[in-house]
Amino acid sequence: MAFDNLMDFMAMGKHGFYVWTAYGVSIGILVGLVSHTMFQRRDIRKTLHQRFMRKDTR
């Protein structure tokens, strides 16, 4: 096994800060992208629904 214990695994051979920061930033960006897409989709659906309702009443 490459690491003897959990602390060695977290340290990643003295590169742990860089490795875990990179993972954190990547996950943060992905979560932000997914949430932005969900909110954007909701807004587009709301806009389309409003346009449809306006055309329906004319």
N, C-alpha and C positions, 0 to 999 in steps of 0.2 A: 504494500500500500504506500502511496506517495506521502501521506501525512500520518503522523503518529497519534495526534489528538486534534480536537476541535480548534484549539487556539492556533496550532500550526496551519490548519486549513484556512482559518480566517486571515492569518497573516500573509498567506500565499507567498512565502519566501521573500518577505519584505516589500511585496508589491500589492499587498492587500488593500491599502487605501485607494490606489488607482483602480484596481479590479472592481471593488465593491462600489466605488463612485461611478464607474462606467456602467455597471449593472443598474444602479439606482437612476441615473440620468436616462438610460434607455427605457426603463420601465415607466418612468415619469412621462417621457415623450409619448410612448405608446398609449398610456392612459389618457393623456391630454388629447391625442388624436382621436381616440375612440369617443371620448365625451364630446368633443367639438363636432364630430360627425353626427352623433345622436341629436345634439341640440339643433344643428343646422337642418337635419332631416325633419325634425319636429316643426321648425319654423317654416320650411318649404311646404310641408303638408298643410299647415294652418293657412298660409297664404293662398295655396291652391283651393282649399275649401272655401275661403272667403270669396275668391274670384268666381267659383262655381255657383255659390249662393247668389251673388250679384247678378250673374247672367240668367239664373233661374227665375228671378223676380221680374225681369223685364218682359 
